[in-house]
C-alpha cells in the first residue's frame, strides 16, 4: 500500500512539473519551469502574448548583453545558456491599474522572461514580476491583482503544452 502511495505521489509531482506549475510563486517573482528546448519555450511565450491580441514592443537578448560586457567587467563566464525578456503592453490592463493609482506606471510595460541556465540545460524558466504595491488603495490592489492574473494566464499558456 505504501509503495502505491509513493508511486502516486511521484506521478502527481511529475505531472505538476510537466504542466508548468509554478516553481516559485511567493513574493514578487513568479517562476515556471518546463522541460523543453529554449527556442520552443521562447516561441510559446511569444504565441501566448500575441494570442491575447498584444504586440511585443521589445525583445531583449539578456544573455548576449551579459556575454558582451562580462569580460570587460572582469566577470566572465556564462550566467545563462540563453535568455530573453519580452516587453508588451495591454491598453485594458494598463489603464485599469493606472486609473486606480497613477503611480502604478512603474509596472508598465509588462515583462515576461524566458531563460535557461548552464547548470540545467534541459529546463527552461518562464518568469515575471507580480505587480504589487503594499501602499496602494484597495482599488489599486484589486487592479494589480487582475494584472497579475493576466500575466499568470500568459505564463501558464506558454508552459502548458
C-alpha positions as CSV (number, residue, x, y, z in Angstrom):
1,X,0.0,0.0,0.0
2,X,2.8,2.4,0.9
3,X,4.5,1.7,-2.4
4,X,1.4,2.6,-4.3
5,X,1.2,5.8,-2.3
6,X,4.8,6.7,-3.2
7,X,4.2,5.9,-6.9
8,X,1.0,8.0,-6.9
9,X,2.8,10.9,-5.2
10,X,5.7,10.6,-7.7
11,X,3.2,10.6,-10.6
12,X,1.4,13.7,-9.3
13,X,4.7,15.5,-8.8
14,X,5.8,14.6,-12.4
15,X,2.5,15.9,-13.9
16,X,2.8,19.1,-11.9
17,X,6.3,19.7,-13.1
18,X,5.5,18.9,-16.7
19,X,2.3,21.1,-16.7
20,X,4.2,24.2,-16.0
21,X,3.2,24.6,-12.3
22,X,4.9,27.5,-10.6
23,X,8.2,26.6,-9.0
24,X,8.4,29.9,-7.2
25,X,5.2,31.9,-6.6
26,X,5.9,33.7,-3.3
27,X,6.8,37.3,-3.2
28,X,7.0,39.4,-6.4
29,X,8.7,36.8,-8.6
30,X,6.7,34.0,-10.3
31,X,8.7,31.4,-12.0
32,X,7.6,28.4,-14.0
33,X,9.8,25.7,-15.3
34,X,9.4,23.4,-18.3
35,X,11.4,20.6,-19.8
36,X,11.9,21.9,-23.2
37,X,14.5,23.4,-25.6
38,X,14.9,27.1,-25.4
39,X,13.6,28.0,-28.8
40,X,10.3,26.1,-28.4
41,X,9.7,27.7,-25.0
42,X,10.6,31.2,-26.3
43,X,8.2,30.7,-29.3
44,X,5.4,29.5,-26.9
45,X,5.8,32.7,-24.8
46,X,5.6,34.8,-27.9
47,X,2.5,33.0,-29.0
48,X,0.9,33.3,-25.6
49,X,1.4,37.1,-25.7
50,X,0.2,37.6,-29.2
51,X,-2.8,35.2,-28.6
52,X,-4.0,38.0,-26.3
53,X,-4.1,40.4,-29.3
54,X,-1.0,42.1,-27.9
55,X,2.1,43.3,-29.7
56,X,5.6,42.6,-28.3
57,X,7.3,46.0,-28.2
58,X,10.8,44.8,-27.3
59,X,12.7,41.6,-27.2
60,X,15.8,42.0,-25.1
61,X,18.5,39.4,-25.5
62,X,19.9,39.5,-22.0
63,X,22.4,36.7,-22.3
64,X,24.0,38.4,-25.3
65,X,24.4,41.6,-23.3
66,X,25.9,39.8,-20.4
67,X,28.3,37.9,-22.6
68,X,29.4,41.2,-24.3
69,X,30.0,43.0,-21.1
70,X,31.2,40.2,-18.8
71,X,34.8,40.1,-19.9
72,X,35.1,43.9,-19.9
73,X,33.9,44.0,-16.3
74,X,36.1,41.1,-15.3
75,X,33.0,39.0,-14.7
76,X,33.4,36.4,-17.4
77,X,31.6,33.1,-17.5
78,X,28.1,32.4,-18.7
79,X,25.1,33.3,-16.5
80,X,22.6,31.9,-19.0
81,X,22.7,29.4,-21.8
82,X,20.1,31.7,-23.4
83,X,17.8,34.4,-22.0
84,X,15.3,36.8,-23.5
85,X,12.8,39.2,-22.0
86,X,9.7,40.3,-23.8
87,X,8.1,43.7,-23.2
88,X,4.5,44.3,-24.1
89,X,1.5,46.3,-23.1
90,X,-2.2,45.9,-22.7
91,X,-4.3,49.0,-23.0
92,X,-7.0,47.5,-20.9
93,X,-4.9,46.3,-18.0
94,X,-2.5,49.3,-18.1
95,X,-5.5,51.7,-18.0
96,X,-7.1,49.7,-15.2
97,X,-4.1,49.7,-12.9
98,X,-3.1,53.4,-13.6
99,X,-6.6,54.7,-13.3
100,X,-6.8,53.1,-9.9
101,X,-3.4,54.7,-9.0
102,X,-1.4,56.8,-11.4
103,X,1.8,55.7,-9.5
104,X,1.3,52.2,-10.9
105,X,3.0,53.5,-14.0
106,X,6.1,51.7,-12.7
107,X,4.6,48.4,-13.6
108,X,4.3,49.2,-17.3
109,X,5.4,47.8,-19.7
110,X,4.8,44.2,-18.7
111,X,7.8,41.8,-19.0
112,X,8.0,38.1,-19.2
113,X,11.4,36.5,-19.2
114,X,12.4,33.2,-20.7
115,X,15.8,31.7,-19.8
116,X,18.0,28.7,-19.4
117,X,20.9,28.2,-17.1
118,X,24.1,26.2,-17.9
119,X,23.7,24.0,-14.8
120,X,20.3,22.7,-16.1
121,X,20.2,22.6,-19.9
122,X,17.0,20.6,-20.1
123,X,14.9,23.1,-18.2
124,X,13.6,26.5,-19.4
125,X,12.3,29.0,-17.0
126,X,9.4,31.4,-17.7
127,X,9.1,34.2,-15.2
128,X,7.6,37.6,-14.5
129,X,7.3,40.1,-11.6
130,X,3.9,40.1,-10.0
131,X,2.7,43.7,-9.7
132,X,2.3,44.5,-6.1
133,X,2.1,47.8,-4.1
134,X,1.7,47.4,-0.4
135,X,0.9,51.1,-0.1
136,X,-1.9,51.3,-2.7
137,X,-5.6,51.7,-2.1
138,X,-8.0,48.7,-2.1
139,X,-9.0,49.6,-5.7
140,X,-5.3,49.8,-6.8
141,X,-4.6,46.5,-5.1
142,X,-7.5,44.9,-6.9
143,X,-6.3,46.3,-10.3
144,X,-2.8,45.0,-9.7
145,X,-4.2,41.6,-8.7
146,X,-6.1,41.5,-12.0
147,X,-2.9,42.4,-13.9
148,X,-1.1,39.6,-12.0
149,X,-3.8,37.1,-13.0
150,X,-3.5,38.3,-16.6
151,X,0.3,37.8,-16.6
152,X,-0.1,34.5,-15.0
153,X,-2.5,33.4,-17.6
154,X,0.0,34.2,-20.3
155,X,2.8,32.3,-18.5
156,X,0.6,29.3,-17.9
157,X,-0.5,29.2,-21.5
158,X,3.2,29.3,-22.6
159,X,4.2,26.5,-20.2
160,X,1.2,24.1,-20.5
161,X,1.8,22.5,-23.9
